[in-house]
Amino acid sequence: MITADLHTLSGAYALHALPHDERAAFERHLADCEACAQEVAEFTATAARLGLATAGPMPPEMREQVLHRIAAVRQERPVSASTARAGRFGTRARRSSRWALAACVAAAGLGGVAVWQHDRAEDARAVARQARASADELAAVLTAPDARTGTARLAGGATGAVVVSRSLDRAAFVSSGMAEPPRGKVYQLWFDDRGTMRPAGLMDPRRADQSVLLQGAVDGADGMGITVEPAGGSPEPTSPPVAVMDFPA
Amino acid sequence: MKEAVYIGPNPSSEPDLTELVQRVAMGDQDAFAALYDSVASPVHGVVRSVLRDRAQSEEVAQEVLVEVWRTAPRYRPDRGTPVNWILTLAHRRAVDRVRSVEAAAAREHKAALLDRLPDYDHVTEQVEARLEREQVRRCLRTLTDVQKQAVTLAYYRGLTYRQVAETLALPLGTVKTRLRDGLVRLRDCLGVTV
């Protein structure tokens, strides 16, 4: 589909009126099109107004039922990010709140990191096609039948996609348009083990577009982060994350 | 009135709900009860509008509200107000449900679909909700017939734009464009800023 065509889908997208395949195509377009993202945000807020107008009488017993249900439902972790020193255990609660704070700081400083997650294997296969991955192992992750993809808009117009295959227990990160890291620095990838960052390899600092297989097994990690580290990488993050992404469910 | 729906980087226009969500994110069940009282009615309204079936609507609305509890720690103010987040979630879940059950079922007749749009006059309740409804109704009236039908079928009925095109016997391209320019007009009329 040509771009001009895609652009007019912003209304249908914001109203959840796109079939799956077109939704995925539009989300990929959205990651590259700041004007579209702004328009979608406005349309989504407009749709919420249409929704507010539907407020009406409720089944009275629902309140108690819902309050009863949530008491037994465990909440998800906050989106994690950290300036804290990883590797010490026993301070998880305190550390995870610092991670959350760092994520807010990072998001504010970068003008926001908007994430659209979608979970269709078709997306993963499309990412794979775009990535033209040469490494077999990387290709295996990107094309796994159970591959799930989450996409994010990163700072400076860059975009990223994380692809996870549960059956292979591996994850890959695909970036496009990432700024060159400062001299002597490198982007380092991390698995997020419930707030503790586990090193997952380095990105090639000379390439704005690349596909990287995260080193090591996913092993239950529920997200990934990217930090700027001294060349060669660090055993634990030494700077706030430039991006944090949850693995798609 | 509904300052809540003006989304932006500065949540000061909506101190209460944002603060409530932050407390919910820390596991505060009392805060969740208060949040429930603020949003459950439109959540149920959105879901009911799309699903129409009463039992299913209650089920999905409950699921949405539980999901709000579960995912509150991941709520990010920079991505929109709590109301925006929650009603977008509600609409998404309702649409997911209707698309999963409708695959085999024939679509309803256009007249039936348009007939049962939300009956704005039917309910009387707190002034705020009535004002919101009046404003939305007023702004919907500024749309052309095609814009209005396309937007309402897509949002209030959960139809894909292809189904909208089929229902209104219009070309796909026309429906895409009308959804977009209809939303532009509504956005401007409602004064939505991001």
Chai-1 contact restraints between the chains, C-beta under 6 A:
chainA,res_idxA,chainB,res_idxB,connection_type,confidence,min_distance_angstrom,max_distance_angstrom,comment,restraint_id
A,T8,B,K176,contact,1.0,0.0,6.0,A-B,restraint_1
A,T8,B,T177,contact,1.0,0.0,6.0,A-B,restraint_2
A,T8,B,R180,contact,1.0,0.0,6.0,A-B,restraint_3
A,S10,B,R180,contact,1.0,0.0,6.0,A-B,restraint_4
A,G11,B,L179,contact,1.0,0.0,6.0,A-B,restraint_5
A,G11,B,R180,contact,1.0,0.0,6.0,A-B,restraint_6
A,G11,B,L183,contact,1.0,0.0,6.0,A-B,restraint_7
A,A12,B,Y161,contact,1.0,0.0,6.0,A-B,restraint_8
A,A12,B,K176,contact,1.0,0.0,6.0,A-B,restraint_9
A,A12,B,L179,contact,1.0,0.0,6.0,A-B,restraint_10
A,L15,B,A154,contact,1.0,0.0,6.0,A-B,restraint_11
A,L15,B,Y155,contact,1.0,0.0,6.0,A-B,restraint_12
A,H16,B,H91,contact,1.0,0.0,6.0,A-B,restraint_13
A,H16,B,R92,contact,1.0,0.0,6.0,A-B,restraint_14
A,H16,B,V95,contact,1.0,0.0,6.0,A-B,restraint_15
A,A17,B,A154,contact,1.0,0.0,6.0,A-B,restraint_16
A,A17,B,T160,contact,1.0,0.0,6.0,A-B,restraint_17
A,A17,B,Y161,contact,1.0,0.0,6.0,A-B,restraint_18
A,P19,B,T160,contact,1.0,0.0,6.0,A-B,restraint_19
A,A41,B,V194,contact,1.0,0.0,6.0,A-B,restraint_20
A,E42,B,R187,contact,1.0,0.0,6.0,A-B,restraint_21
A,E42,B,V192,contact,1.0,0.0,6.0,A-B,restraint_22
A,E42,B,V194,contact,1.0,0.0,6.0,A-B,restraint_23
A,F43,B,L183,contact,1.0,0.0,6.0,A-B,restraint_24
A,T44,B,T88,contact,1.0,0.0,6.0,A-B,restraint_25
A,A45,B,I7,contact,1.0,0.0,6.0,A-B,restraint_26
A,A45,B,N84,contact,1.0,0.0,6.0,A-B,restraint_27
A,A45,B,V192,contact,1.0,0.0,6.0,A-B,restraint_28
A,A45,B,V194,contact,1.0,0.0,6.0,A-B,restraint_29
A,T46,B,L183,contact,1.0,0.0,6.0,A-B,restraint_30
A,T46,B,L186,contact,1.0,0.0,6.0,A-B,restraint_31
A,T46,B,R187,contact,1.0,0.0,6.0,A-B,restraint_32
A,T46,B,V192,contact,1.0,0.0,6.0,A-B,restraint_33
A,A47,B,Y155,contact,1.0,0.0,6.0,A-B,restraint_34
A,A48,B,V5,contact,1.0,0.0,6.0,A-B,restraint_35
A,A48,B,V83,contact,1.0,0.0,6.0,A-B,restraint_36
A,A48,B,N84,contact,1.0,0.0,6.0,A-B,restraint_37
A,A48,B,L87,contact,1.0,0.0,6.0,A-B,restraint_38
A,R49,B,V5,contact,1.0,0.0,6.0,A-B,restraint_39
A,R49,B,L190,contact,1.0,0.0,6.0,A-B,restraint_40
A,L50,B,Y155,contact,1.0,0.0,6.0,A-B,restraint_41
A,G51,B,P42,contact,1.0,0.0,6.0,A-B,restraint_42
A,G51,B,V46,contact,1.0,0.0,6.0,A-B,restraint_43
A,G51,B,L87,contact,1.0,0.0,6.0,A-B,restraint_44
A,L52,B,P42,contact,1.0,0.0,6.0,A-B,restraint_45
A,L52,B,E132,contact,1.0,0.0,6.0,A-B,restraint_46
A,A53,B,E132,contact,1.0,0.0,6.0,A-B,restraint_47
A,A53,B,R133,contact,1.0,0.0,6.0,A-B,restraint_48
A,A53,B,V136,contact,1.0,0.0,6.0,A-B,restraint_49
A,T54,B,P42,contact,1.0,0.0,6.0,A-B,restraint_50
A,T54,B,G45,contact,1.0,0.0,6.0,A-B,restraint_51
A,T54,B,V46,contact,1.0,0.0,6.0,A-B,restraint_52
A,T54,B,S49,contact,1.0,0.0,6.0,A-B,restraint_53
A,T54,B,P118,contact,1.0,0.0,6.0,A-B,restraint_54
A,A55,B,S41,contact,1.0,0.0,6.0,A-B,restraint_55
A,A55,B,P42,contact,1.0,0.0,6.0,A-B,restraint_56
A,A55,B,G45,contact,1.0,0.0,6.0,A-B,restraint_57
A,A55,B,A129,contact,1.0,0.0,6.0,A-B,restraint_58
A,G56,B,G45,contact,1.0,0.0,6.0,A-B,restraint_59
A,G56,B,V123,contact,1.0,0.0,6.0,A-B,restraint_60
A,M58,B,A40,contact,1.0,0.0,6.0,A-B,restraint_61
A,M58,B,S41,contact,1.0,0.0,6.0,A-B,restraint_62
A,M58,B,H44,contact,1.0,0.0,6.0,A-B,restraint_63
A,P59,B,E58,contact,1.0,0.0,6.0,A-B,restraint_64
A,V66,B,Q62,contact,1.0,0.0,6.0,A-B,restraint_65
A,V66,B,L65,contact,1.0,0.0,6.0,A-B,restraint_66
A,L67,B,A33,contact,1.0,0.0,6.0,A-B,restraint_67
A,R69,B,V66,contact,1.0,0.0,6.0,A-B,restraint_68
A,I70,B,V66,contact,1.0,0.0,6.0,A-B,restraint_69
A,I70,B,W69,contact,1.0,0.0,6.0,A-B,restraint_70
A,V73,B,V66,contact,1.0,0.0,6.0,A-B,restraint_71
A,V73,B,R70,contact,1.0,0.0,6.0,A-B,restraint_72
A,Q75,B,R70,contact,1.0,0.0,6.0,A-B,restraint_73
A,Q75,B,P73,contact,1.0,0.0,6.0,A-B,restraint_74
A,E76,B,R70,contact,1.0,0.0,6.0,A-B,restraint_75
A,E76,B,T71,contact,1.0,0.0,6.0,A-B,restraint_76
A,E76,B,P73,contact,1.0,0.0,6.0,A-B,restraint_77
A,E76,B,R74,contact,1.0,0.0,6.0,A-B,restraint_78
A,P78,B,P73,contact,1.0,0.0,6.0,A-B,restraint_79
A,V79,B,R74,contact,1.0,0.0,6.0,A-B,restraint_80
A,A107,B,D78,contact,1.0,0.0,6.0,A-B,restraint_81
A,G112,B,D78,contact,1.0,0.0,6.0,A-B,restraint_82
